[in-house]
């Protein structure tokens, strides 16, 4: 998928439309959107000449033509000042840099909130048997906090989290399912109380796995029939734990039914669509999505794009169509964590998607001329000239691009709760 990066230098007088050029100057010192691009007009050539460069690098493999022949005796170059329009564009770029800094600060805040939530889930799990009522109170507190944040914002932005934040992968799944399920419930206009019940049920939906040997729960190869039968008992085991900590019936239904299927092919009771609790139907969809993205062996995991596509195109009969359709709409065609190629041939990773504008996510851009820690984040809603051209597997990237974008081996999500803290979104 990657084009050659071989370049050569030419004299500035050899520029012509169709050349793919690299500007070896600070991004803030010119008016172009990128340091590398294909020349499309004479105006762009004149703007480049006004930068005072004597030579410029071009990338032949991405150019439509060869450079012009070098004049026999080129006249002395005159350094012209940027036009007012170019100065305006440069000022706008500096403003974008300020917003980018704010965006990075906000992401750090989201990750801090995610870490706090993941740690809370870990503590809840530790207290389940020794102090069940305390575990119940801690779970209620966590869910209330998340629901309060969720209900503040009209537009919910789902953010991809750093996969090394908490170092506790066991607790990511429960948190992921809770966050995404509550987001779907809000989009479905469920009551605040139902959203909280859904969150509680999802937080404990896999609690029965604590009674299953780790060698089976974490097995990376196919389970034997005996192992599968034991694994499927986690729904019943979870029901017993849920009763011990006195969970409401709606939350208990999620624990026992989160592996049922609308066509009756699920377990443990082969329930059909109308027999499954309405809240459990939401949990079933989200649980399946996260399991596809985060399999025991990360190498077997699907990309977020592949997971949604598989569920919608191949497994649709297994799910209630309402939450499935809303999951696709909220996460977008390219969910957070998707590696994509943009219409200008650059590579990027989707880092967040707004539920109300799923086709125009925010992406982290690969640019060899920009340090990784300063990587540009572009909101595609603000860039109508750019669109996503293709979804890629991480293995399709060169090592350089892969290391820069750092595609997640495991997907973890959290929502923007900045407004609930009295701060505006970046």
LOGU-920551 format. One record per residue (C-alpha): residue number from 0; residue in one letter; chain; z, x, y. Coordinates in steps of 0.5 Angstrom, whole numbers, plus 500, padded with zeros to 3 digits. Layout:
BEGIN
pt vexlum->NUM sevex->A zamar->A z->Z x->X y->Y
...
// end
This chain:
BEGIN
pt vexlum->0 sevex->X zamar->A z->500 x->500 y->500
pt vexlum->1 sevex->X zamar->A z->501 x->506 y->505
pt vexlum->2 sevex->X zamar->A z->496 x->509 y->509
pt vexlum->3 sevex->X zamar->A z->495 x->516 y->509
pt vexlum->4 sevex->X zamar->A z->499 x->519 y->515
pt vexlum->5 sevex->X zamar->A z->494 x->525 y->516
pt vexlum->6 sevex->X zamar->A z->493 x->526 y->524
pt vexlum->7 sevex->X zamar->A z->489 x->531 y->528
pt vexlum->8 sevex->X zamar->A z->489 x->532 y->535
pt vexlum->9 sevex->X zamar->A z->483 x->531 y->540
pt vexlum->10 sevex->X zamar->A z->482 x->532 y->547
pt vexlum->11 sevex->X zamar->A z->484 x->526 y->552
pt vexlum->12 sevex->X zamar->A z->476 x->525 y->554
pt vexlum->13 sevex->X zamar->A z->474 x->524 y->547
pt vexlum->14 sevex->X zamar->A z->478 x->517 y->546
pt vexlum->15 sevex->X zamar->A z->474 x->511 y->545
pt vexlum->16 sevex->X zamar->A z->475 x->504 y->542
pt vexlum->17 sevex->X zamar->A z->477 x->504 y->535
pt vexlum->18 sevex->X zamar->A z->481 x->510 y->535
pt vexlum->19 sevex->X zamar->A z->488 x->509 y->532
pt vexlum->20 sevex->X zamar->A z->493 x->514 y->536
pt vexlum->21 sevex->X zamar->A z->500 x->517 y->536
pt vexlum->22 sevex->X zamar->A z->503 x->518 y->543
pt vexlum->23 sevex->X zamar->A z->508 x->524 y->542
pt vexlum->24 sevex->X zamar->A z->512 x->522 y->548
pt vexlum->25 sevex->X zamar->A z->518 x->518 y->549
pt vexlum->26 sevex->X zamar->A z->517 x->510 y->548
pt vexlum->27 sevex->X zamar->A z->520 x->508 y->554
pt vexlum->28 sevex->X zamar->A z->515 x->513 y->558
pt vexlum->29 sevex->X zamar->A z->509 x->508 y->557
pt vexlum->30 sevex->X zamar->A z->507 x->501 y->557
pt vexlum->31 sevex->X zamar->A z->505 x->500 y->550
pt vexlum->32 sevex->X zamar->A z->509 x->496 y->545
pt vexlum->33 sevex->X zamar->A z->509 x->502 y->540
pt vexlum->34 sevex->X zamar->A z->508 x->509 y->540
pt vexlum->35 sevex->X zamar->A z->502 x->508 y->534
pt vexlum->36 sevex->X zamar->A z->497 x->503 y->535
pt vexlum->37 sevex->X zamar->A z->489 x->502 y->535
pt vexlum->38 sevex->X zamar->A z->485 x->502 y->541
pt vexlum->39 sevex->X zamar->A z->482 x->496 y->543
pt vexlum->40 sevex->X zamar->A z->480 x->496 y->550
pt vexlum->41 sevex->X zamar->A z->478 x->501 y->556
pt vexlum->42 sevex->X zamar->A z->484 x->499 y->560
pt vexlum->43 sevex->X zamar->A z->488 x->502 y->554
pt vexlum->44 sevex->X zamar->A z->484 x->508 y->554
pt vexlum->45 sevex->X zamar->A z->485 x->508 y->562
pt vexlum->46 sevex->X zamar->A z->493 x->507 y->561
pt vexlum->47 sevex->X zamar->A z->493 x->513 y->556
pt vexlum->48 sevex->X zamar->A z->489 x->518 y->561
pt vexlum->49 sevex->X zamar->A z->494 x->516 y->566
pt vexlum->50 sevex->X zamar->A z->500 x->519 y->562
pt vexlum->51 sevex->X zamar->A z->497 x->526 y->564
pt vexlum->52 sevex->X zamar->A z->496 x->528 y->556
pt vexlum->53 sevex->X zamar->A z->491 x->533 y->555
pt vexlum->54 sevex->X zamar->A z->491 x->532 y->548
pt vexlum->55 sevex->X zamar->A z->493 x->526 y->543
pt vexlum->56 sevex->X zamar->A z->494 x->525 y->536
pt vexlum->57 sevex->X zamar->A z->489 x->520 y->532
pt vexlum->58 sevex->X zamar->A z->489 x->518 y->525
pt vexlum->59 sevex->X zamar->A z->482 x->518 y->522
pt vexlum->60 sevex->X zamar->A z->484 x->514 y->516
pt vexlum->61 sevex->X zamar->A z->486 x->508 y->520
pt vexlum->62 sevex->X zamar->A z->481 x->509 y->526
pt vexlum->63 sevex->X zamar->A z->474 x->505 y->526
pt vexlum->64 sevex->X zamar->A z->470 x->510 y->528
pt vexlum->65 sevex->X zamar->A z->470 x->518 y->530
pt vexlum->66 sevex->X zamar->A z->472 x->520 y->537
pt vexlum->67 sevex->X zamar->A z->467 x->522 y->542
pt vexlum->68 sevex->X zamar->A z->464 x->529 y->543
pt vexlum->69 sevex->X zamar->A z->467 x->533 y->547
pt vexlum->70 sevex->X zamar->A z->464 x->534 y->554
pt vexlum->71 sevex->X zamar->A z->461 x->541 y->555
pt vexlum->72 sevex->X zamar->A z->465 x->542 y->561
pt vexlum->73 sevex->X zamar->A z->470 x->537 y->562
pt vexlum->74 sevex->X zamar->A z->473 x->536 y->570
pt vexlum->75 sevex->X zamar->A z->480 x->537 y->571
pt vexlum->76 sevex->X zamar->A z->484 x->532 y->569
pt vexlum->77 sevex->X zamar->A z->487 x->528 y->575
pt vexlum->78 sevex->X zamar->A z->494 x->525 y->573
pt vexlum->79 sevex->X zamar->A z->495 x->518 y->576
pt vexlum->80 sevex->X zamar->A z->501 x->514 y->577
pt vexlum->81 sevex->X zamar->A z->502 x->508 y->573
pt vexlum->82 sevex->X zamar->A z->500 x->501 y->575
pt vexlum->83 sevex->X zamar->A z->505 x->496 y->578
pt vexlum->84 sevex->X zamar->A z->503 x->492 y->571
pt vexlum->85 sevex->X zamar->A z->505 x->498 y->567
pt vexlum->86 sevex->X zamar->A z->511 x->499 y->571
pt vexlum->87 sevex->X zamar->A z->513 x->492 y->570
pt vexlum->88 sevex->X zamar->A z->512 x->493 y->562
pt vexlum->89 sevex->X zamar->A z->516 x->499 y->562
pt vexlum->90 sevex->X zamar->A z->522 x->496 y->565
pt vexlum->91 sevex->X zamar->A z->521 x->490 y->560
pt vexlum->92 sevex->X zamar->A z->522 x->495 y->555
pt vexlum->93 sevex->X zamar->A z->528 x->498 y->557
pt vexlum->94 sevex->X zamar->A z->531 x->491 y->558
pt vexlum->95 sevex->X zamar->A z->529 x->490 y->550
pt vexlum->96 sevex->X zamar->A z->533 x->497 y->549
pt vexlum->97 sevex->X zamar->A z->539 x->494 y->552
pt vexlum->98 sevex->X zamar->A z->538 x->487 y->548
pt vexlum->99 sevex->X zamar->A z->537 x->492 y->542
pt vexlum->100 sevex->X zamar->A z->544 x->495 y->543
pt vexlum->101 sevex->X zamar->A z->547 x->489 y->543
pt vexlum->102 sevex->X zamar->A z->544 x->486 y->537
pt vexlum->103 sevex->X zamar->A z->546 x->492 y->533
pt vexlum->104 sevex->X zamar->A z->553 x->491 y->536
pt vexlum->105 sevex->X zamar->A z->553 x->484 y->534
pt vexlum->106 sevex->X zamar->A z->551 x->486 y->527
pt vexlum->107 sevex->X zamar->A z->557 x->490 y->526
pt vexlum->108 sevex->X zamar->A z->561 x->484 y->528
pt vexlum->109 sevex->X zamar->A z->558 x->480 y->523
pt vexlum->110 sevex->X zamar->A z->559 x->485 y->518
pt vexlum->111 sevex->X zamar->A z->566 x->486 y->520
pt vexlum->112 sevex->X zamar->A z->567 x->478 y->519
pt vexlum->113 sevex->X zamar->A z->563 x->479 y->512
pt vexlum->114 sevex->X zamar->A z->568 x->485 y->510
pt vexlum->115 sevex->X zamar->A z->574 x->480 y->512
pt vexlum->116 sevex->X zamar->A z->572 x->474 y->508
pt vexlum->117 sevex->X zamar->A z->570 x->479 y->502
pt vexlum->118 sevex->X zamar->A z->577 x->482 y->502
pt vexlum->119 sevex->X zamar->A z->580 x->475 y->502
pt vexlum->120 sevex->X zamar->A z->576 x->473 y->496
pt vexlum->121 sevex->X zamar->A z->578 x->479 y->492
pt vexlum->122 sevex->X zamar->A z->586 x->477 y->494
pt vexlum->123 sevex->X zamar->A z->585 x->470 y->492
pt vexlum->124 sevex->X zamar->A z->582 x->472 y->485
pt vexlum->125 sevex->X zamar->A z->588 x->477 y->484
pt vexlum->126 sevex->X zamar->A z->593 x->471 y->486
pt vexlum->127 sevex->X zamar->A z->590 x->466 y->481
pt vexlum->128 sevex->X zamar->A z->595 x->467 y->475
pt vexlum->129 sevex->X zamar->A z->601 x->470 y->478
pt vexlum->130 sevex->X zamar->A z->601 x->465 y->485
pt vexlum->131 sevex->X zamar->A z->596 x->460 y->484
pt vexlum->132 sevex->X zamar->A z->599 x->455 y->490
pt vexlum->133 sevex->X zamar->A z->598 x->461 y->494
pt vexlum->134 sevex->X zamar->A z->591 x->463 y->492
pt vexlum->135 sevex->X zamar->A z->589 x->455 y->494
pt vexlum->136 sevex->X zamar->A z->592 x->456 y->501
pt vexlum->137 sevex->X zamar->A z->589 x->463 y->502
pt vexlum->138 sevex->X zamar->A z->582 x->459 y->499
pt vexlum->139 sevex->X zamar->A z->583 x->453 y->504
pt vexlum->140 sevex->X zamar->A z->584 x->458 y->510
pt vexlum->141 sevex->X zamar->A z->578 x->462 y->509
pt vexlum->142 sevex->X zamar->A z->574 x->456 y->508
pt vexlum->143 sevex->X zamar->A z->577 x->452 y->514
pt vexlum->144 sevex->X zamar->A z->575 x->459 y->518
pt vexlum->145 sevex->X zamar->A z->568 x->459 y->515
pt vexlum->146 sevex->X zamar->A z->567 x->452 y->516
pt vexlum->147 sevex->X zamar->A z->569 x->452 y->523
pt vexlum->148 sevex->X zamar->A z->564 x->457 y->525
pt vexlum->149 sevex->X zamar->A z->559 x->454 y->522
pt vexlum->150 sevex->X zamar->A z->560 x->447 y->525
pt vexlum->151 sevex->X zamar->A z->560 x->451 y->532
pt vexlum->152 sevex->X zamar->A z->553 x->453 y->533
pt vexlum->153 sevex->X zamar->A z->547 x->448 y->533
pt vexlum->154 sevex->X zamar->A z->542 x->453 y->530
pt vexlum->155 sevex->X zamar->A z->545 x->457 y->524
pt vexlum->156 sevex->X zamar->A z->543 x->464 y->523
pt vexlum->157 sevex->X zamar->A z->543 x->467 y->516
pt vexlum->158 sevex->X zamar->A z->544 x->475 y->516
pt vexlum->159 sevex->X zamar->A z->543 x->480 y->511
pt vexlum->160 sevex->X zamar->A z->549 x->484 y->510
pt vexlum->161 sevex->X zamar->A z->550 x->491 y->508
pt vexlum->162 sevex->X zamar->A z->551 x->492 y->501
pt vexlum->163 sevex->X zamar->A z->556 x->497 y->501
pt vexlum->164 sevex->X zamar->A z->561 x->494 y->506
pt vexlum->165 sevex->X zamar->A z->566 x->492 y->501
pt vexlum->166 sevex->X zamar->A z->564 x->496 y->495
pt vexlum->167 sevex->X zamar->A z->566 x->490 y->491
pt vexlum->168 sevex->X zamar->A z->560 x->486 y->488
pt vexlum->169 sevex->X zamar->A z->564 x->482 y->484
pt vexlum->170 sevex->X zamar->A z->566 x->478 y->490
pt vexlum->171 sevex->X zamar->A z->560 x->478 y->493
pt vexlum->172 sevex->X zamar->A z->557 x->472 y->489
pt vexlum->173 sevex->X zamar->A z->562 x->467 y->490
pt vexlum->174 sevex->X zamar->A z->562 x->469 y->498
pt vexlum->175 sevex->X zamar->A z->554 x->468 y->498
pt vexlum->176 sevex->X zamar->A z->554 x->461 y->494
pt vexlum->177 sevex->X zamar->A z->560 x->459 y->499
pt vexlum->178 sevex->X zamar->A z->556 x->461 y->505
pt vexlum->179 sevex->X zamar->A z->549 x->458 y->503
pt vexlum->180 sevex->X zamar->A z->552 x->452 y->500
pt vexlum->181 sevex->X zamar->A z->555 x->450 y->506
pt vexlum->182 sevex->X zamar->A z->549 x->452 y->511
pt vexlum->183 sevex->X zamar->A z->545 x->447 y->506
pt vexlum->184 sevex->X zamar->A z->551 x->442 y->507
pt vexlum->185 sevex->X zamar->A z->550 x->442 y->514
pt vexlum->186 sevex->X zamar->A z->543 x->441 y->514
pt vexlum->187 sevex->X zamar->A z->544 x->435 y->510
pt vexlum->188 sevex->X zamar->A z->548 x->432 y->515
pt vexlum->189 sevex->X zamar->A z->554 x->432 y->510
pt vexlum->190 sevex->X zamar->A z->561 x->430 y->513
pt vexlum->191 sevex->X zamar->A z->566 x->436 y->515
pt vexlum->192 sevex->X zamar->A z->570 x->434 y->509
pt vexlum->193 sevex->X zamar->A z->565 x->435 y->504
pt vexlum->194 sevex->X zamar->A z->563 x->441 y->507
pt vexlum->195 sevex->X zamar->A z->570 x->444 y->506
pt vexlum->196 sevex->X zamar->A z->570 x->441 y->499
pt vexlum->197 sevex->X zamar->A z->563 x->444 y->497
pt vexlum->198 sevex->X zamar->A z->566 x->451 y->500
pt vexlum->199 sevex->X zamar->A z->572 x->451 y->496
pt vexlum->200 sevex->X zamar->A z->568 x->449 y->489
pt vexlum->201 sevex->X zamar->A z->563 x->454 y->490
pt vexlum->202 sevex->X zamar->A z->569 x->459 y->492
pt vexlum->203 sevex->X zamar->A z->572 x->458 y->485
pt vexlum->204 sevex->X zamar->A z->565 x->456 y->481
pt vexlum->205 sevex->X zamar->A z->565 x->462 y->477
pt vexlum->206 sevex->X zamar->A z->573 x->463 y->476
pt vexlum->207 sevex->X zamar->A z->572 x->462 y->469
pt vexlum->208 sevex->X zamar->A z->569 x->468 y->468
pt vexlum->209 sevex->X zamar->A z->575 x->472 y->468
pt vexlum->210 sevex->X zamar->A z->577 x->469 y->461
pt vexlum->211 sevex->X zamar->A z->570 x->472 y->459
pt vexlum->212 sevex->X zamar->A z->570 x->480 y->457
pt vexlum->213 sevex->X zamar->A z->567 x->484 y->462
pt vexlum->214 sevex->X zamar->A z->562 x->487 y->457
pt vexlum->215 sevex->X zamar->A z->559 x->480 y->456
pt vexlum->216 sevex->X zamar->A z->559 x->478 y->464
pt vexlum->217 sevex->X zamar->A z->556 x->485 y->466
pt vexlum->218 sevex->X zamar->A z->551 x->486 y->460
pt vexlum->219 sevex->X zamar->A z->545 x->488 y->463
pt vexlum->220 sevex->X zamar->A z->541 x->486 y->456
pt vexlum->221 sevex->X zamar->A z->539 x->480 y->453
pt vexlum->222 sevex->X zamar->A z->546 x->476 y->450
pt vexlum->223 sevex->X zamar->A z->546 x->475 y->443
pt vexlum->224 sevex->X zamar->A z->547 x->467 y->441
pt vexlum->225 sevex->X zamar->A z->554 x->469 y->440
pt vexlum->226 sevex->X zamar->A z->555 x->472 y->446
pt vexlum->227 sevex->X zamar->A z->551 x->467 y->450
pt vexlum->228 sevex->X zamar->A z->556 x->461 y->447
pt vexlum->229 sevex->X zamar->A z->562 x->465 y->449
pt vexlum->230 sevex->X zamar->A z->559 x->466 y->456
pt vexlum->231 sevex->X zamar->A z->558 x->459 y->457
pt vexlum->232 sevex->X zamar->A z->565 x->457 y->456
pt vexlum->233 sevex->X zamar->A z->566 x->460 y->463
pt vexlum->234 sevex->X zamar->A z->565 x->453 y->466
pt vexlum->235 sevex->X zamar->A z->571 x->450 y->461
pt vexlum->236 sevex->X zamar->A z->575 x->456 y->462
pt vexlum->237 sevex->X zamar->A z->574 x->455 y->470
pt vexlum->238 sevex->X zamar->A z->576 x->447 y->469
pt vexlum->239 sevex->X zamar->A z->583 x->449 y->467
pt vexlum->240 sevex->X zamar->A z->584 x->454 y->472
pt vexlum->241 sevex->X zamar->A z->582 x->449 y->477
pt vexlum->242 sevex->X zamar->A z->587 x->444 y->475
pt vexlum->243 sevex->X zamar->A z->592 x->450 y->475
pt vexlum->244 sevex->X zamar->A z->591 x->451 y->482
pt vexlum->245 sevex->X zamar->A z->590 x->443 y->484
pt vexlum->246 sevex->X zamar->A z->583 x->443 y->486
pt vexlum->247 sevex->X zamar->A z->580 x->436 y->488
pt vexlum->248 sevex->X zamar->A z->576 x->433 y->484
pt vexlum->249 sevex->X zamar->A z->569 x->434 y->488
pt vexlum->250 sevex->X zamar->A z->571 x->442 y->487
pt vexlum->251 sevex->X zamar->A z->573 x->441 y->480
pt vexlum->252 sevex->X zamar->A z->566 x->438 y->479
pt vexlum->253 sevex->X zamar->A z->562 x->444 y->482
pt vexlum->254 sevex->X zamar->A z->566 x->449 y->477
pt vexlum->255 sevex->X zamar->A z->564 x->445 y->471
pt vexlum->256 sevex->X zamar->A z->557 x->443 y->473
pt vexlum->257 sevex->X zamar->A z->554 x->449 y->477
pt vexlum->258 sevex->X zamar->A z->550 x->450 y->470
pt vexlum->259 sevex->X zamar->A z->547 x->443 y->469
pt vexlum->260 sevex->X zamar->A z->540 x->442 y->470
pt vexlum->261 sevex->X zamar->A z->537 x->435 y->473
pt vexlum->262 sevex->X zamar->A z->532 x->435 y->467
pt vexlum->263 sevex->X zamar->A z->538 x->435 y->462
pt vexlum->264 sevex->X zamar->A z->537 x->442 y->460
pt vexlum->265 sevex->X zamar->A z->543 x->445 y->463
pt vexlum->266 sevex->X zamar->A z->550 x->446 y->460
pt vexlum->267 sevex->X zamar->A z->556 x->445 y->458
pt vexlum->268 sevex->X zamar->A z->554 x->437 y->458
pt vexlum->269 sevex->X zamar->A z->547 x->437 y->459
pt vexlum->270 sevex->X zamar->A z->548 x->432 y->465
pt vexlum->271 sevex->X zamar->A z->542 x->429 y->468
pt vexlum->272 sevex->X zamar->A z->540 x->429 y->475
pt vexlum->273 sevex->X zamar->A z->544 x->422 y->477
pt vexlum->274 sevex->X zamar->A z->550 x->424 y->473
pt vexlum->275 sevex->X zamar->A z->551 x->431 y->476
pt vexlum->276 sevex->X zamar->A z->556 x->430 y->482
pt vexlum->277 sevex->X zamar->A z->552 x->430 y->489
pt vexlum->278 sevex->X zamar->A z->556 x->437 y->491
pt vexlum->279 sevex->X zamar->A z->555 x->440 y->485
pt vexlum->280 sevex->X zamar->A z->547 x->439 y->486
pt vexlum->281 sevex->X zamar->A z->547 x->443 y->492
pt vexlum->282 sevex->X zamar->A z->552 x->449 y->488
pt vexlum->283 sevex->X zamar->A z->547 x->449 y->483
pt vexlum->284 sevex->X zamar->A z->541 x->451 y->487
pt vexlum->285 sevex->X zamar->A z->544 x->456 y->491
pt vexlum->286 sevex->X zamar->A z->548 x->459 y->485
pt vexlum->287 sevex->X zamar->A z->541 x->460 y->481
pt vexlum->288 sevex->X zamar->A z->538 x->463 y->487
pt vexlum->289 sevex->X zamar->A z->543 x->468 y->488
pt vexlum->290 sevex->X zamar->A z->543 x->470 y->480
pt vexlum->291 sevex->X zamar->A z->536 x->471 y->481
pt vexlum->292 sevex->X zamar->A z->537 x->476 y->487
pt vexlum->293 sevex->X zamar->A z->543 x->479 y->484
pt vexlum->294 sevex->X zamar->A z->542 x->480 y->476
pt vexlum->295 sevex->X zamar->A z->547 x->485 y->473
pt vexlum->296 sevex->X zamar->A z->542 x->490 y->472
pt vexlum->297 sevex->X zamar->A z->539 x->491 y->480
pt vexlum->298 sevex->X zamar->A z->532 x->493 y->477
pt vexlum->299 sevex->X zamar->A z->531 x->486 y->474
pt vexlum->300 sevex->X zamar->A z->533 x->482 y->480
pt vexlum->301 sevex->X zamar->A z->528 x->479 y->484
pt vexlum->302 sevex->X zamar->A z->526 x->479 y->491
pt vexlum->303 sevex->X zamar->A z->529 x->474 y->495
pt vexlum->304 sevex->X zamar->A z->521 x->472 y->496
pt vexlum->305 sevex->X zamar->A z->520 x->472 y->489
pt vexlum->306 sevex->X zamar->A z->527 x->468 y->487
pt vexlum->307 sevex->X zamar->A z->525 x->462 y->492
pt vexlum->308 sevex->X zamar->A z->518 x->462 y->490
pt vexlum->309 sevex->X zamar->A z->520 x->462 y->482
pt vexlum->310 sevex->X zamar->A z->525 x->456 y->483
pt vexlum->311 sevex->X zamar->A z->520 x->452 y->487
pt vexlum->312 sevex->X zamar->A z->514 x->453 y->483
pt vexlum->313 sevex->X zamar->A z->516 x->454 y->476
pt vexlum->314 sevex->X zamar->A z->523 x->451 y->476
pt vexlum->315 sevex->X zamar->A z->523 x->445 y->480
pt vexlum->316 sevex->X zamar->A z->524 x->440 y->475
pt vexlum->317 sevex->X zamar->A z->531 x->444 y->474
pt vexlum->318 sevex->X zamar->A z->534 x->442 y->481
pt vexlum->319 sevex->X zamar->A z->535 x->436 y->486
pt vexlum->320 sevex->X zamar->A z->529 x->436 y->490
pt vexlum->321 sevex->X zamar->A z->533 x->435 y->497
pt vexlum->322 sevex->X zamar->A z->537 x->442 y->497
pt vexlum->323 sevex->X zamar->A z->532 x->446 y->494
pt vexlum->324 sevex->X zamar->A z->527 x->444 y->499
pt vexlum->325 sevex->X zamar->A z->532 x->445 y->505
pt vexlum->326 sevex->X zamar->A z->534 x->452 y->502
pt vexlum->327 sevex->X zamar->A z->527 x->454 y->502
pt vexlum->328 sevex->X zamar->A z->526 x->451 y->509
pt vexlum->329 sevex->X zamar->A z->533 x->455 y->512
pt vexlum->330 sevex->X zamar->A z->531 x->461 y->509
pt vexlum->331 sevex->X zamar->A z->524 x->461 y->510
pt vexlum->332 sevex->X zamar->A z->518 x->463 y->507
pt vexlum->333 sevex->X zamar->A z->521 x->470 y->507
pt vexlum->334 sevex->X zamar->A z->529 x->470 y->506
pt vexlum->335 sevex->X zamar->A z->533 x->476 y->509
pt vexlum->336 sevex->X zamar->A z->532 x->482 y->505
pt vexlum->337 sevex->X zamar->A z->525 x->481 y->504
pt vexlum->338 sevex->X zamar->A z->521 x->487 y->505
pt vexlum->339 sevex->X zamar->A z->514 x->485 y->509
pt vexlum->340 sevex->X zamar->A z->508 x->488 y->512
pt vexlum->341 sevex->X zamar->A z->506 x->486 y->519
pt vexlum->342 sevex->X zamar->A z->499 x->484 y->522
pt vexlum->343 sevex->X zamar->A z->499 x->491 y->525
pt vexlum->344 sevex->X zamar->A z->500 x->494 y->518
pt vexlum->345 sevex->X zamar->A z->507 x->496 y->520
pt vexlum->346 sevex->X zamar->A z->513 x->496 y->515
pt vexlum->347 sevex->X zamar->A z->519 x->492 y->516
pt vexlum->348 sevex->X zamar->A z->525 x->488 y->513
pt vexlum->349 sevex->X zamar->A z->527 x->481 y->514
pt vexlum->350 sevex->X zamar->A z->535 x->482 y->517
pt vexlum->351 sevex->X zamar->A z->536 x->475 y->519
pt vexlum->352 sevex->X zamar->A z->533 x->468 y->519
pt vexlum->353 sevex->X zamar->A z->534 x->462 y->524
pt vexlum->354 sevex->X zamar->A z->535 x->456 y->520
pt vexlum->355 sevex->X zamar->A z->531 x->452 y->525
pt vexlum->356 sevex->X zamar->A z->525 x->457 y->526
pt vexlum->357 sevex->X zamar->A z->525 x->460 y->519
pt vexlum->358 sevex->X zamar->A z->517 x->462 y->519
pt vexlum->359 sevex->X zamar->A z->519 x->467 y->525
pt vexlum->360 sevex->X zamar->A z->525 x->471 y->523
pt vexlum->361 sevex->X zamar->A z->528 x->478 y->526
pt vexlum->362 sevex->X zamar->A z->525 x->484 y->522
pt vexlum->363 sevex->X zamar->A z->528 x->491 y->522
pt vexlum->364 sevex->X zamar->A z->521 x->496 y->524
pt vexlum->365 sevex->X zamar->A z->520 x->502 y->520
pt vexlum->366 sevex->X zamar->A z->517 x->507 y->526
pt vexlum->367 sevex->X zamar->A z->517 x->515 y->524
pt vexlum->368 sevex->X zamar->A z->518 x->516 y->531
pt vexlum->369 sevex->X zamar->A z->524 x->512 y->532
pt vexlum->370 sevex->X zamar->A z->531 x->515 y->529
pt vexlum->371 sevex->X zamar->A z->533 x->510 y->523
pt vexlum->372 sevex->X zamar->A z->540 x->509 y->527
pt vexlum->373 sevex->X zamar->A z->536 x->507 y->533
pt vexlum->374 sevex->X zamar->A z->531 x->502 y->529
pt vexlum->375 sevex->X zamar->A z->528 x->497 y->533
pt vexlum->376 sevex->X zamar->A z->529 x->490 y->531
pt vexlum->377 sevex->X zamar->A z->524 x->485 y->533
pt vexlum->378 sevex->X zamar->A z->525 x->477 y->533
pt vexlum->379 sevex->X zamar->A z->518 x->475 y->531
pt vexlum->380 sevex->X zamar->A z->519 x->468 y->535
pt vexlum->381 sevex->X zamar->A z->519 x->473 y->542
pt vexlum->382 sevex->X zamar->A z->512 x->476 y->539
pt vexlum->383 sevex->X zamar->A z->507 x->471 y->538
pt vexlum->384 sevex->X zamar->A z->502 x->477 y->537
pt vexlum->385 sevex->X zamar->A z->505 x->479 y->531
pt vexlum->386 sevex->X zamar->A z->506 x->475 y->524
pt vexlum->387 sevex->X zamar->A z->508 x->477 y->517
pt vexlum->388 sevex->X zamar->A z->502 x->479 y->513
pt vexlum->389 sevex->X zamar->A z->505 x->480 y->506
pt vexlum->390 sevex->X zamar->A z->511 x->480 y->502
pt vexlum->391 sevex->X zamar->A z->512 x->487 y->498
pt vexlum->392 sevex->X zamar->A z->517 x->490 y->493
pt vexlum->393 sevex->X zamar->A z->521 x->495 y->495
pt vexlum->394 sevex->X zamar->A z->517 x->500 y->490
pt vexlum->395 sevex->X zamar->A z->511 x->499 y->494
pt vexlum->396 sevex->X zamar->A z->514 x->503 y->499
pt vexlum->397 sevex->X zamar->A z->513 x->510 y->500
pt vexlum->398 sevex->X zamar->A z->520 x->514 y->499
pt vexlum->399 sevex->X zamar->A z->520 x->515 y->507
pt vexlum->400 sevex->X zamar->A z->519 x->508 y->509
pt vexlum->401 sevex->X zamar->A z->524 x->506 y->503
pt vexlum->402 sevex->X zamar->A z->529 x->511 y->505
pt vexlum->403 sevex->X zamar->A z->528 x->508 y->513
pt vexlum->404 sevex->X zamar->A z->529 x->501 y->511
pt vexlum->405 sevex->X zamar->A z->534 x->502 y->506
pt vexlum->406 sevex->X zamar->A z->532 x->495 y->502
pt vexlum->407 sevex->X zamar->A z->538 x->492 y->499
pt vexlum->408 sevex->X zamar->A z->539 x->493 y->491
pt vexlum->409 sevex->X zamar->A z->544 x->487 y->492
pt vexlum->410 sevex->X zamar->A z->543 x->481 y->497
pt vexlum->411 sevex->X zamar->A z->549 x->479 y->501
pt vexlum->412 sevex->X zamar->A z->549 x->474 y->506
pt vexlum->413 sevex->X zamar->A z->553 x->471 y->512
pt vexlum->414 sevex->X zamar->A z->552 x->467 y->518
pt vexlum->415 sevex->X zamar->A z->553 x->468 y->525
pt vexlum->416 sevex->X zamar->A z->559 x->466 y->528
pt vexlum->417 sevex->X zamar->A z->559 x->469 y->534
pt vexlum->418 sevex->X zamar->A z->559 x->463 y->539
pt vexlum->419 sevex->X zamar->A z->566 x->461 y->535
pt vexlum->420 sevex->X zamar->A z->569 x->467 y->538
pt vexlum->421 sevex->X zamar->A z->567 x->466 y->545
pt vexlum->422 sevex->X zamar->A z->561 x->470 y->545
pt vexlum->423 sevex->X zamar->A z->554 x->469 y->546
pt vexlum->424 sevex->X zamar->A z->548 x->471 y->541
pt vexlum->425 sevex->X zamar->A z->545 x->477 y->542
// end
